Structures are given as C-alpha cells and as structure tokens.
Amino acid sequence: MTNDELKDYVIDNIDLAIENAYIEPFYQPVIRTITGKLCGLEALARWIDPEYGMISPAIFVPALESVGQIYKLDLYIMERVCKDFVARKEKAGYVVPFSLNLSRQDFDKCDIAEIIEKNVKKYNVPRNILNIEITESCIGKDPEFMKKEIDKLHNLGYSIWMDDFGSEYSSFNVLKDFDVDELKIDMKFISSDEIKAKKIVMSIVDMAKKIGIKTLAEGVETNAQYEFLRNIGCEKIQGYFFGKPMSLEDTTDFLDNYSNGVELPYESHYYDKIGSVNILSPATFMGYNAKELDELGFNTQIPITIAELKNNKLEFIFYNQSFETQLKSFDINSVEILKLIVNNKENSHYGKIMDIFKLADQLEENYASGNFIIDDKLFIARVYKLDTCNEKTAYVCAIVSMVNDQEYLNKITKEKYIKALFNKYDRVDVFDLTELIDTEIYVNDQNIHNYDGGDIRSNMEKYAADRIYYEDVDRYMKFFDMATLRKRIQNSKERILTIYIRVKDGNDYVWKVLECNYIGNNKVIGTTRNASDSELKYAPYLVKEVNVTNINSYEASFSQVNPNVICYWKNLELRYTDATKGYINFYGIESLKDILNKTDTELNWVEDSIVADKEKEVLKTGIKTSLVETVNVKNETKVLTIDLSPIYDNGKIIGLMGYITDVYGQVKLGESSLFIDDYSGTLNTKGLMSEVNKFSDEFLLNDKKYAVLIVDIKDFKYAVKNYGKFFAKDILNVIGKKLVDIVGVKGVVGRIETDHFMILTRYKVESELEELKEKLLLEINKINKISNKSFTIDAYIEYTTCLEDDTTEKLIGRTMNRIAQIKSKNRNGE
C-alpha cells in the first residue's frame, strides 16, 4: 500500500481505531542531566493496526490534520494517558510527570482547557504532573486567541512546553509574546556536530535561563551529546540514547529497573532550582560580565560549582571547567581533594566554610560570602542557597581569586591593623550623599544584615523595621535624613551628630549610640556602638502613654499610639482611615491598604454586631463609650472590650478611635493553644466541639440556622507518600488559611482528621451554602503552588443543615456519607 493509500485508510478508519483501541500511548523517557535520573515521560500516539501493523506517526498525524480530525486522536490519547496514570499510581504508589502534545485543532474545535480539567478531575491527576506541549506552528494565525488559551491553562496550574523550538522562523517572537515554562530544543541542532550548531544550542540555553525558562533537548543519541548538554546546563534530555517510545507495559518495566533511578515528585522543584543556575553566563548574584575564554565559551570567568550540604557534609554535584582550573591555582588538583579538605573538621577553615553556608541559609536574600587566605593567596567564596529537599540543601558557589588584585591585597593588610579599632563598633558605614549609596566598612555580626552597596533610604527602612524599637523608629529615620544630614553635622558644636536609639540585640532591645561625622567629598561616616554605663544615664527615655481622652486629630492620635496596641480610626462615614500594626495582626489582615476607606459591611465583617450602632452613637453625641463584644477572630471566639472615643478637629467631630482589649488574651494564652491544630492553624477537634455547642445553642434558643460543611482533600495520602511529610503539612496550612479567609466571621474552621476539614457556618437561605460551597471549591482549585513548588489541589465538599438532623454529630455523619457516595460514583465512572 502506498503512503497516499495508507493516509486515506487512516482518515476512513480513525473512529474505528479509537473504538477498538488500535491506537495507544507509548512513552519516551525524559532524563535529568545533572543526576541521570528519569524525571518524566512524553506520551506519543502509536497506531498498531490489525491489518497493516505499526502505522508511522509521519503518516497518520498529517493525514488527520489535513481533514481536521487530529483533535479526536489527541482527546483519545489524553484520556488513555490519564487511565494509565491511575494504573501506575495503584501499582507503584507513585508516578512521574508526563507531557501531552496538543495541536491547533484541539484549541479551535473544542474548549480544550475544559476537557483537560474534566479528565484531570475524573482520574484525580494532579495538574503539576501533566505538562502541555505545543509547537510554534500551533500558534499560527490569530495569536491573540492562542495567547488567551495558553493563559487559561497557565492560570489553571498547567505547565506549557514549546516543542521543536528553533524549527520555525518566529521562535524568538513566540518567546517575547507568549508565556512558556520549558523549551524543547529541536533535534536538528543536537544531531549536528558542527561548532556553529553547538553555539546555537548554548545560546538558546543561556537565553532561556536568563528569562526563567527551563530547557529540554530532544534527539539525544550519543554519550558525547549527553555530556555536552550537561556541561552547558541543559536541564533535561530525551532520545534513543536513553530509551525509545515504549508501550505501557515496557515503560513500567523500564521505570522499575532503570539503573539511575526515578526522580520522585517532591524532588522535582529541588532539581528545577538547581537547573536554573546559568553555567554559561555568571549568575546574577556574582555581579561580573561574561567572557569567552575558548571556542565554545565553557571557561566562564566565574568558577562555579553546585554543592549539596547534608549533615554538615558537602558534596559537589556539578562544577564547570573554570572551577577545576581555579582549584589548581590553589594547588588543589581535583574536586575530590577539595571535598576531603572542606569536610575535614580538623581543617582550620572548616568552621568558617560551614558558617558561610549556614549564613546563606538564614539570611533573607539567601546569599553569603567570606574571604580566605590559603598559602598567602586570597580568594572570595560566594554562596547562594537554591533550595532544600529531604534534609539536604543545594547551593551555587563561586570562587573568585584575588591573587593578582593588589587593591584587595592592600585592603586585607590594612584590615589586620584596623580590626582592633573597629571591635568597639557594631557597624561602620560610609554614606555617599551624592549617589545616596551605603558602603559597609565594618559589621561585627554578618548573620543579621548585609547592606553593602544598597540605596541608603531602602537600607534605613529595612534596618528600622528589623532592628529598631518601634518607639524610636521615627527619631531614627529623622536622624538619617540625608537631605539635611551634612548641614546638621556642620552646624553641630562638635561637628558630630549623636543619637541614642534602642536596637535589637538578640531577643532584647538595648541602647546604642549612633554617630555621624562628615569626612569630606560629600560623604558621611556613621557608627553604631553600645552605650556606656555613664551614657545610659543620659539616654533619653521617650516612651509616652497614649491618652485616648484627649485627641484632636487623626494625625495626633496615630502619632501617640503604641503601634502594637489594637487600635483603629474611622471617619464620619465609618470608613477606616488608619489602624495600628497590632490591629492588623490581631485580625489577620494582609495589609492596611486592604481596609482603608472601607466599612465593616463592605468587608463582610458585620453580623448582628452592636459595635456599628455604638460607633454611630459616639459620632452623634461626642460622648465616649465602652462595650463588651464576643466575636470570632481568626477562627477563635474572643471576648473584647472596645473603648470608642470621638476625634475632634477645630472643635468638630471628624471621626472616632476604637481601642480594643482582648479580655482573656493574656490569661488564656497557653490554654488557647489546646484548641488549635498544629498543622493547619485551624481549630482541632476539641476546639470544634466547643464551637459546636455555641452554634447548636444559638439555633435552639435564638433560631439562628447553621450548617456543617466537610472539605475532603483529594489524594492527600498520595501527596504525603510522594512529596514528603513536611510538604503535606504545608498543604494543610495553606488550605486551612484559605478556608478561614473565605468563611470569615460567619463561621469557624477546623480539621477533624488527616485530610478532612469541617466548617460550621450560619446561614439564612440555603442558596448561601451553595454559593459558599462553589467558592470554596473554586478557591481551592486556584491553588497552584505550595511552598514555592508547583502543586494543585482538589476536594470533595458537601454540607448538611441543622434542619436535617437534631444533633451536630448526626449532621457530620450525614455529610460524610454524602461525600462517600460521590467517591463511589466516581470510582464506578458514573
């Protein structure tokens, strides 16, 4: 049979082939270059015809595309792959990510996102396990339509891969206009041994890393190709060198017996972070410009290694040629020798090396550095933390030799003489008043801050937020007003400005002396040191108690209030104009801007509360008042006293101030923890049962209807097994916060067993419960990251009202039975 006749056969028999399962998915392994582990599979359609045998994809794909039937094939393969996922999960208890190929017709002829979602939910496939592959040609005409479709899939939590990258003329325009997560480099570049082709591949990898896109090379057939791709930092590869496309049975055998092992789901994010390191160009934190030192540019000017730290032992899992060359300049002839040196506890540098890695782990910016002198040779070690997985942490490390840098050598020499002088200071900075740049000269505790080279104002604000006692923040910021600093110094009697500030030292705030001295060239040197015993006697004590009975304006009232008290301000329309940090934290508000210029009603906070009536009374009469109110705050019932005071401006009331006290907050601090679930942050069973009595009493005595909702997290035990216990705890925490945010003050949330949450909520009409159920499910489905790792969540949610049974225990049982019935229907394919 000719190819044309075979194409006609394909077109005439596609429906029959699908119905009789002549077509089935084959799977080709995808390998992580840095570990050699299998990290994924690409699903590929294979037509095994009873009459004509194996029909090549080169025949049936273009044939079906020519008559607009390819979408039937793609949808069929999609469901078959999802079924295979279930079979693999039941047999092995784990799966690896897989990718599906979609054509343009899939987007044109159906709502492909909806169909994918339907299959994912039907077979409980985590969205982070399924990757979508599209080709550049798929975008074709009407790119705006495709952009919306890709964005839709992205928003649902799917990763989008650009297949055959480089095969079309518009490759780079596609990257500019579309958000893709991974590039599959066309095999024609890999199969060529020409230097030019290799440089193109290197350029693609380099560019992709710079814009945050992962890379995968197709068509790898030799070990030389593998080594080349690994050495340039291409993260993944696939090709006949590792395995041809295989049937499900053969793929299962391959997974079970592959010598390098299989990457488990919880490891994927860890190795993705390692793969993000750009071997070809210096990582951004290095701060240097790239130079090509050989024909291909392997020897970047920055020697880089990727190290793993576990149990205080370092392993070097990757290093470039420049790193090896740099080691030899220190008479260290191999990385193995370096490993022995850095892990030797008797080595004089061991403690400092470990301190740098631990410092990078602790600092917010995840970066640390240190100077070393070995055999009179100076070098700088720079370390950046990448990620942590299963008790091991990965770092990218660079070694910069300063052997030929005379300026740096001079600096080190001088440091020997000035170290004793600087020992009296916590820190010494030089402020450039022209460039507004802060240069650190000396810091005695690098575990806390690293501001070298930063913008002065930003540094001051960060330092104030992290270290300065809240009552001294305003004085601190005014003292370091750079616009007037030089003039104030020159006008001072001793030409030195001094201020006493309380600065955090460990867990306490201690008095420090901050001094500024003008040193010429529009620069000021600033020092921080401990106050002496005699200075402590004169250190100003500026703390003032707030007097809520004598307030003349918003500005005056706010400036006098300790920011840690629970306090708020409203205008005549009862819209929030300000609130303290204590108020924001007490109510679990994300940011002050979330409540500004809004009323409690607009924030959905008020239900049968008398506070609003009392606030109106204060604004009308100008008379202070107090009340006691029982409210639900962050999933916990609180008894509060609220003092309301009018605010005057030129004799007229312009608003009010509310001063809140948690009556039992201090007394029950230890006791309240007995009612909170440690993992989700919601109520535990004991806390829920306490709330159940209140809801039941309110219904029986005051006719306030309530309902029980159960949220059953799908495949939670699978997540525990494949992603680890710490990740599973993060899942519970994220879901707990999400549920509490949605339910608000109308109800309470708790966890009743491993993967089940319970919600008690009041309602007036049952449609409110349907709306709440839909909103809960929608918001849970929107979760696509847990602890910065791609992950998606689904759940079963059902409810029972207090009108259906006479005890809450029966309501819970009835709701659990409803969920069990839905699960049974899903298992039976109904």
PyMOL commands that set and color helices and strands:
alter all, ss='L'
color gray80, all
select helices_A, chain A and resi 3-19+57-66+70-92+104-109+112-123+127-129+136-139+143-156+171-177+187-191+195-210+223-231+248-257+265-275+284-286+321-329+335-342+350-362+406-422+456-467+470-479+482-491+533-538+554-560+581-586+592-594+611-621+669-675+685-702+716-723+725-746+766-782+808-827
alter helices_A, ss='H'
color red, helices_A
select strands_A, chain A and resi 23-32+38-49+53-55+98-101+130-135+159-165+182-185+214-217+236-237+304-310+313-319+367-374+377-389+392-401+427-432+437-443+454-455+496-505+508-520+523-530+566-571+576-579+625-633+636-649+652-662+706-713+747-753+756-762+785-786+789-790+795-801
alter strands_A, ss='S'
color yellow, strands_A
deselect
rebuild
show_as cartoon
